[in-house]
Amino acid sequence: MFHTNEIKDKSFLITGGAGFIGSNLVDYLIMNGARKVRVLDNMSNGFMVNVEPYLSLPAYEFIDGDITDMLTCAKAMEGIDMVSHQAALGSVPRSIAHPDLTHASNVNGFLNMLIAARDAGVQRIVYASSSSVYGDITDSPKVEHRTGRLLSPYAVSKMTNELYAGVFSLNYGMKIIGLRYFNVYGQRQDPSGPYAAVIPLFMDAVLNNKEAWINGDGEQTRDFTHVSNAVQANVRAMFTDNPEAFGRVYNVAVGESITVNQLFDEVASIAGKQMKPHHRADRPGDVRSSLADISLARKYLGYEPQVRIREGLRKTYDWFKSTY
Ligand SMILES: NC(=O)c1ccc[n+]([C@@H]2O[C@H](COP(=O)([O-])OP(=O)(O)OC[C@H]3O[C@@H](n4cnc5c(N)ncnc54)[C@H](O)[C@@H]3O)[C@@H](O)[C@H]2O)c1
């Protein structure tokens, strides 16, 4: 548990709070007695069921609105101490299919949030970046200051966020921290639709005896990060008082990677199923290997991942089993 006492005095705005990572962060803040938790979400990929238990709580507020609308952002910022900005259109393939939509939410919406925070005097903003900003660099592990050629409009949108965050910190003295998430998974990650991520798809396959598909040979590696670790990073970033921590971006991961083939075997073994996945063509924009160096987040934020892959998959499986 992190910063449980400080949470009580504060008002939070969580954009994208009806989505996967945002709603897990809302859980943590509400559980720890936050004075106010306001969610701003346009429900394009969020689910009311994720935040339904809180609707009757006086500390909880929900705004059904879009971050591409400046007035909505300004209104959402009123009376807020801290912002965790999670709203965005995720998925590399979606961005390749619809670069304009990705740009609107992820870049224009992000800039609106920064301007609204600046104008409202909200000093502390934590935002979701992504490991996609490493592009085609082959370094392993990946360190924050070395990035490669970007491979998708999604990666461009997240890199643009980092550039804007840097100049807003510099010019307006705002305390902004970016978190480069590496393949986050866990409860409430949506297994449906064309842009579903691999772990919920595998969970759905083993629980419902569906075919499981792996893009390419399955030897690509990922640093899969349980959502509780992402929540921890957000909370630590919102409450750090280390002046050196601001204006930076941090890898948020476990610092261990496995192949997608190993991932499937692990999920099938947890489920007690003897299943073989099918393979299909590589997906454009996908990187071959992804492993994070997390020493910067350790040093400046005191971040330490608590849940590693086996325990995280077990928790995730239990949740999917009880829900689907
Ligand atoms: N899940 C991952 O592995 C991962 C990895 C790297 C980065 N990220 C980033 O983390 C953040 C959260 O991702 P997630 O996995 O929880 O995704 P998600 O799709 O579950 O949540 C995003 C939420 O933002 C909302 N949203 C989208 N566009 C909006 C808009 N224009 N206005 C208001 N609300 C809007 C959606 O309705 C959704 O509820 C995103 O910024 C994503 O790009 C996620």
The ligand as a MOL file (V3000), in Angstrom:
LIG
                    3D

  0  0  0     0  0            999 V3000
M  V30 BEGIN CTAB
M  V30 COUNTS 44 48 0 0 0
M  V30 BEGIN ATOM
M  V30 1 N -2.8860 -1.4520 -21.4880 0
M  V30 2 C -1.6270 -1.3370 -21.8690 0
M  V30 3 O -0.8950 -2.3350 -21.9720 0
M  V30 4 C -1.0320 0.0070 -22.1710 0
M  V30 5 C 0.3340 0.0630 -22.5860 0
M  V30 6 C 0.9050 1.2930 -22.8470 0
M  V30 7 C 0.1580 2.4490 -22.6920 0
M  V30 8 N -1.1660 2.3860 -22.3260 0 CHG=1
M  V30 9 C -1.9120 3.6370 -22.1740 0
M  V30 10 O -2.5270 3.6200 -20.8920 0
M  V30 11 C -3.7470 4.3540 -20.9390 0
M  V30 12 C -4.8840 3.4940 -20.4150 0
M  V30 13 O -4.9710 2.3430 -21.2270 0
M  V30 14 P -6.0060 1.1670 -20.9700 0
M  V30 15 O -5.3450 -0.0860 -21.3440 0
M  V30 16 O -6.6290 1.3210 -19.6440 0 CHG=-1
M  V30 17 O -7.0600 1.4820 -22.1330 0
M  V30 18 P -8.6650 1.5540 -22.0920 0
M  V30 19 O -9.0940 1.6770 -23.5020 0
M  V30 20 O -9.2230 0.4560 -21.2700 0
M  V30 21 O -8.9220 2.9070 -21.3070 0
M  V30 22 C -8.8550 4.1690 -21.9280 0
M  V30 23 C -10.1060 4.9260 -21.5420 0
M  V30 24 O -10.0500 6.2210 -22.1530 0
M  V30 25 C -11.3370 6.5210 -22.6570 0
M  V30 26 N -11.1700 7.4810 -23.7650 0
M  V30 27 C -10.6090 7.2390 -24.9790 0
M  V30 28 N -10.6600 8.3490 -25.7380 0
M  V30 29 C -11.2550 9.3050 -24.9720 0
M  V30 30 C -11.6090 10.6470 -25.2060 0
M  V30 31 N -11.3660 11.2480 -26.3970 0
M  V30 32 N -12.2140 11.3440 -24.2130 0
M  V30 33 C -12.4860 10.7560 -23.0230 0
M  V30 34 N -12.2020 9.4720 -22.7500 0
M  V30 35 C -11.5790 8.7560 -23.7170 0
M  V30 36 C -11.9310 5.2040 -23.0900 0
M  V30 37 O -13.3580 5.2090 -23.1370 0
M  V30 38 C -11.3940 4.2530 -22.0260 0
M  V30 39 O -12.2940 4.1220 -20.9360 0
M  V30 40 C -3.9050 4.8090 -22.3800 0
M  V30 41 O -3.3650 6.0970 -22.4870 0
M  V30 42 C -3.0360 3.8300 -23.1570 0
M  V30 43 O -2.5910 4.3780 -24.3770 0
M  V30 44 C -1.7630 1.1760 -22.0670 0
M  V30 END ATOM
M  V30 BEGIN BOND
M  V30 1 1 1 2
M  V30 2 2 2 3
M  V30 3 1 2 4
M  V30 4 1 4 5
M  V30 5 2 4 44
M  V30 6 2 5 6
M  V30 7 1 6 7
M  V30 8 2 7 8
M  V30 9 1 8 9
M  V30 10 1 8 44
M  V30 11 1 9 10
M  V30 12 1 9 42
M  V30 13 1 10 11
M  V30 14 1 11 12
M  V30 15 1 11 40
M  V30 16 1 12 13
M  V30 17 1 13 14
M  V30 18 2 14 15
M  V30 19 1 14 16
M  V30 20 1 14 17
M  V30 21 1 17 18
M  V30 22 2 18 19
M  V30 23 1 18 20
M  V30 24 1 18 21
M  V30 25 1 21 22
M  V30 26 1 22 23
M  V30 27 1 23 24
M  V30 28 1 23 38
M  V30 29 1 24 25
M  V30 30 1 25 26
M  V30 31 1 25 36
M  V30 32 1 26 27
M  V30 33 1 26 35
M  V30 34 2 27 28
M  V30 35 1 28 29
M  V30 36 1 29 30
M  V30 37 2 29 35
M  V30 38 1 30 31
M  V30 39 2 30 32
M  V30 40 1 32 33
M  V30 41 2 33 34
M  V30 42 1 34 35
M  V30 43 1 36 37
M  V30 44 1 36 38
M  V30 45 1 38 39
M  V30 46 1 40 41
M  V30 47 1 40 42
M  V30 48 1 42 43
M  V30 END BOND
M  V30 END CTAB
M  END
